[in-house]
């Protein structure tokens, strides 16, 4: 989490620098580059939050399914535990 936060802060700082240079030099290409860098930072944070919520949801589902002891759920529990171990 900390590494991703530092990368995003670096990307935002770089985007602001590019946009400041664009205003000083009156160049549209630098402004576009700054926008694209800031969009990449926003996308990176969005993907991080979506994946963290997904992993949390899957681990909760695995815990919920492990409480069942009926035979028809045993294959589903094994599959869920295998998938959870691979992604964690």
CORRA-V995553 format. One record per residue. N is the residue number from 1. PHI is phi as a letter, one per 40 degrees, with the letter a starting at -180 (none if undefined). OMEGA is omega in whole degrees, -180 to 180 (none if undefined). BURIAL is + if it has 16 or more other C-alpha atoms within 10 Angstrom, else -. Layout:
N PHI OMEGA BURIAL
N PHI OMEGA BURIAL
This chain:
1 none -177 -
2 c 179 -
3 c 180 -
4 c 178 -
5 c 178 -
6 c 178 -
7 c -180 -
8 c 178 +
9 c 176 -
10 c 179 -
11 c 179 +
12 c 178 +
13 c 178 -
14 c 179 +
15 c 178 +
16 c 178 +
17 c 178 -
18 c -179 +
19 c 176 +
20 c 176 -
21 c 179 -
22 c 179 +
23 c -179 -
24 c -177 -
25 c -177 -
26 f 179 -
27 b -180 -
28 c -175 -
29 c 177 -
30 c 177 +
31 c 178 +
32 c 178 -
33 c 177 +
34 c 178 +
35 c -180 +
36 c 178 -
37 c 179 +
38 c 176 +
39 c 177 -
40 c 178 +
41 c 179 +
42 c 179 -
43 c 179 -
44 c 178 -
45 c 178 +
46 c 180 -
47 c 179 -
48 c -178 -
49 c 178 -
50 c -179 -
51 c 179 -
52 c 177 -
53 c 179 -
54 c 180 -
55 c 177 -
56 c 179 -
57 c -179 -
58 c 179 +
59 c 176 +
60 c 178 -
61 c 179 -
62 c 177 +
63 c -180 -
64 c -179 -
65 c -180 +
66 c 178 +
67 c 177 -
68 c 179 -
69 b -179 -
70 c -176 -
71 c -177 -
72 c 179 -
73 c -174 -
74 c 179 -
75 c 179 -
76 c 179 -
77 c 179 +
78 c 180 -
79 c -180 -
80 c 179 +
81 c 178 +
82 c 179 -
83 c -180 -
84 c 179 -
85 c -179 -
86 c -175 -
87 c 178 -
88 b none -
